[in-house]
Structures are given as C-alpha cells and as structure tokens.
Amino acid sequence: MARIRHIAIATNDPDATARFYIDGLGLKEVGKVDSATASGYYLSDGHLNIAILKWKSEDPSMTEGGQRWTGIHHFGVEVDDMATARARFEAAGAVHRPYPGTEDMAKRGNVEVKFYGPDGVTIDLSEDGWIGTHEDATPASESLRM
C-alpha cells in the first residue's frame, strides 16, 4: 500500500517557515538543502518528511500561486491532545481558520480544526485522524454511504 511520506512547501522565508513547523508541531530538522534549484530544510516526525524550499529560479517553482482549484491544498496532522496542540500551534503563529461547513465534518468521519500557517498553507489538526488512517478504520466504501 502507498503511504504519503513527503510533502514539499515552497516559501520565501525557509528559516521562519521551518521554525514554525518545529515550534508548532514538534517536527525535527533532519537535513538541509542548498542545490541549484532550491535552498531550505527537511523536517520529519519520523513518519513523514516535509521539505521547506525556497526556489532559486522560475522553472522549479511552477505549481500553485494564487487561488487554485487543483494541486496541493492542505495537509493534516494527527495530535494526541487538541487543547495542548492548538495552544502550541497558535503560539507558533498559526491562525484558526473556521469557515462555513467545518461544523459538519464529524458527519463525514473527520473531526479537525483548520489553521493558516506560513505562506497561507492550510493545516488541519485532528485527535481522531481521518478515514482510512487507522488499522481498525471502516472501509471507505462503507463510510461513503453516510
């Protein structure tokens, strides 16, 4: 089975963005990059690698930019205790992002709190995880019948 193990986030300030994820989520710096195309950091929680990259030229930077209906939009992080995680995240600079419809997430099997991080990236925090992320999870075909 495929597992998401890497997400790349482009930024104009890799130092501040890396610090946000280190302070806000407790990720560890596991490497640095300074190549012909980008400079930045590799962070990890031991299961997922997040590359924080500042592009050095236009070609490798081609992806999102402004409002997009396709492409990477947000990512979610499972936490042990929402109150503690939220306080830590907001202290690192995360901004709560409620919007119409988020109160209905439990009906879809997801309970999460949305935040803006650096560069407008949306990050979801959840104590319960998401459909299909636990070994005892209900098969997707059953959960979609709601």
N, C-alpha and C positions, 0 to 999 in steps of 0.2 A: 504494500500500500504506500502511496506517496504521502509525504509529510512536509508541510511547509517548514522550512528550516532557515530561510533567508529572506529578508526584506531590505530594500535599499531606499533611503530617504535622501533626496537632494536638498541642499541648504546653502545659503550664502555665508553662514557662520557655523562651521562644523564644531568649533570649540564649545560654543554656547549650547548648540543642539545636543552634542554628546553629553555635556554636563547635565542638561535637563533629563535625559533618559537614565543617566547614572544616579542622579539625586532623586528623581521622581519615581523610578521603578526598581532601583537597586541593580540595574544591569552592570556588568563588569566590562571594563575595557580589555579586549583580548588581542588587539592589534591596531596598527596604524597603516594608512595607505598614503603614498605620495608617488603616483605614477604619472605618465604622460597625459592621462585623461582626467585624473581626479586626485584630490587630497582629502583626508578625513580619518575616520575611526571605524573599527569593527567592535561592536558591543555584543554581549551574549548573556542569556540567562542560563546557559548550559544546555539548552534545547534548541533555541532559535538565535540566529545571527542577524543583527541589524547593522547594515553599512550606513554610515553617516558620511555623505560625499559632497564635496564642492567641486563642480565641474570646471575644467580648465579651458574648454573650448565648446563651441556650439554643437558639434555633431553628437558627442555622447550625452548631451543634456536634453535631447529631443524626447519628450514624453508629455506629462501634464503641463499645465501652465494656464492659469485662469480656470474658469468653470469648465469641467469636463464631465461628460456622461459615460465615459469608458475609462479604463486604466485603473491603477491602484488608487483607492479612495480613502480607506481607513484600515486599521488593524485593531485586534482586540487582545487584551491581556487578562488572564485569569489571576485573581488575587485571593489570598486566604481570608482577609477581613476587609470589607468595603470601607468601613469608617476609618481605619488606620491607613489604608491605601489611598483613599481620597484625600485625607489630610496631608499626607506626604506628597502626593501628586500636585495638589494645589499650592503647597508651599514651594514646590519647584517651579511654579509658574503656569501650570495647567489651568485652563478656564473652562468651567462647566458649560456644556452645550446642549441644553434641553431644546426640543422643538416638537411641534405637533406630531403625535403618533408614537413617541417614545414610551408613553404610558401603556401602550398596547403590546409591548414586546413580550411580556410573560405569556400572552396567548399564543405566540409563535415559538415558545420554548426558550427564548433568550431573555435574560434579565441583565441589563447592562446600564452603565452610566457613561454618557459620552462627554468627551472633553476636546478642546482645541489644544494642541501642543505647538511647538515652534513651526513656523512657515505654514500655519493653517492646517497641519495634518490632524485629522480626527483620530483619537484613540479611545477605544471602549474599554472600560474596566468592568469585570464581572466576577462575582463569587461563585457562580454556578457554571460558568463556561458556556459553550454553545452546542447546539445539536450536533451530535457525531463526534464530540471531542472527548468522550469518556467511554471506557470499555463496556459499561453497562447501559450505554445510550440506546434509546429507542431507534430502530432503523428509520432512515429518512423517509422511506415510502409510507410508514405508519404515521410519523409526526406531521407530514404534509397534509393529512386528511382533516386537520382541525378546521 
